[in-house]
Amino acid sequence: MKKGDKVSVLDDAISGVVTAIMGNEVTIMTPDGFELDFLKKELIVMDGSISKKALAQMDVSAIMSEKNHKKPGKSARVKPKERNLPPMEVDLHINQLVAKTRGMDNYEMLSIQLDTAKKQLDFAISKRIQKVVFIHGVGEGILRTELEYLFNRYENLKFYDADFQKYGRGATEVYIFQNVK
């Protein structure tokens, strides 16, 4: 692995380009402009030799169990300039989350969308990302209502309509308070 390599995170739907390598820690820049740090063993170089479909079918349970046994470390300090980064965007349109919706009922699709939202929100909290925009679309408002119910279960965040000029009425922005005690 070297600077400039396109990599993907083994146990999450994150990819990017390597910007720095310090020992076992690798910094990647995501397509959304976020710099995130990972251990080398959490990343795989995407050189085209393995398809995304084959990667999705790989068994990552060993990696997950190893990650869960890690000792909790000191959290990284967020630099003031990083606090004003553009928000992380999560597109919850079902066609962005699954290859085919044939044979799925509305409940299954809604469950996938909510699971994705919860995982991405937990990821943002763990990586100390302050703003996340969930793009849910306008529709009948069922996904939006369920998202509001999910967000209300967290104490350390507030949510509101995202920038109307950029997203219209189909997105909700979540602000995560970082220093809650």
MOFEN-V920048 format. One record per residue. N is the residue number from 1. OMEGA is omega as a letter, one per 40 degrees, with the letter a starting at -180 (none if undefined). D_FIRST is the distance of its C-alpha to the first C-alpha in Angstrom with 2 decimals. Layout:
n-><N:N>
omega-><OMEGA:OMEGA>
d_first-><D_FIRST:D_FIRST>
This chain:
n-><1:2:3:4:5:6:7:8:9:10:11:12:13:14:15:16:17:18:19:20:21:22:23:24:25:26:27:28:29:30:31:32:33:34:35:36:37:38:39:40:41:42:43:44:45:46:47:48:49:50:51:52:53:54:55:56:57:58:59:60:61:62:63:64:65:66:67:68:69:70:71:72:73:74:75:76:77:78:79:80:81:82:83:84:85:86:87:88:89:90:91:92:93:94:95:96:97:98:99:100:101:102:103:104:105:106:107:108:109:110:111:112:113:114:115:116:117:118:119:120:121:122:123:124:125:126:127:128:129:130:131:132:133:134:135:136:137:138:139:140:141:142:143:144:145:146:147:148:149:150:151:152:153:154:155:156:157:158:159:160:161:162:163:164:165:166:167:168:169:170:171:172:173:174:175:176:177:178:179:180:181>
omega-><a:i:i:i:i:a:i:i:a:a:i:a:a:i:a:a:a:i:a:i:i:a:i:a:a:i:i:i:a:i:i:i:i:i:a:a:i:i:a:a:i:a:i:i:a:a:i:a:i:a:i:a:i:i:a:a:i:i:a:a:i:i:a:a:i:a:a:a:i:i:i:a:i:a:a:i:i:a:a:a:a:a:a:i:i:a:i:a:i:i:a:i:a:a:i:a:a:a:a:i:a:i:i:i:a:a:i:i:i:i:i:a:a:i:i:a:a:i:a:i:i:i:a:i:a:a:i:i:a:a:i:i:i:a:a:a:a:i:a:i:a:i:i:i:i:i:i:i:i:a:i:i:i:a:a:i:i:a:a:i:i:a:a:a:a:a:a:i:a:i:i:i:i:i:a:i:a:a:i:a:none>
d_first-><0.00:3.81:7.19:8.86:6.67:9.22:8.75:11.76:13.22:14.60:17.99:18.76:19.22:16.75:14.07:12.82:10.65:8.29:10.94:10.37:8.70:11.65:11.56:10.74:11.31:9.16:11.50:11.59:14.55:16.41:18.73:21.57:20.45:19.54:16.92:15.93:14.25:12.67:11.64:8.27:10.70:12.10:9.33:8.60:6.84:10.16:10.64:14.28:14.54:15.63:18.25:18.67:21.86:20.38:17.74:20.73:22.64:20.16:21.67:19.89:22.93:21.45:18.63:21.37:23.72:21.27:20.56:24.35:25.08:23.02:25.35:25.87:24.55:25.74:24.99:23.33:25.90:26.01:26.69:29.77:28.07:25.78:28.95:29.95:26.84:27.71:28.22:25.78:27.27:27.73:29.50:31.69:33.29:33.36:32.18:28.87:28.43:29.56:29.76:33.51:36.27:38.88:40.71:39.55:42.23:42.07:41.63:38.49:36.97:37.96:36.49:33.06:33.25:34.35:31.76:29.02:30.75:31.03:27.38:26.25:28.92:27.94:24.28:25.57:27.82:25.18:22.84:25.99:25.98:29.61:30.34:29.61:31.43:32.27:33.38:35.99:38.33:42.09:43.55:46.12:44.44:43.76:39.98:40.68:43.30:41.07:38.28:40.90:41.99:38.41:37.95:41.34:40.15:37.81:39.58:36.99:36.78:38.99:38.71:40.45:40.46:37.52:38.20:40.83:40.16:36.52:36.84:40.58:41.96:39.15:36.75:36.92:35.12:34.45:34.44:33.12:34.88:32.45:34.92:37.25:39.06>
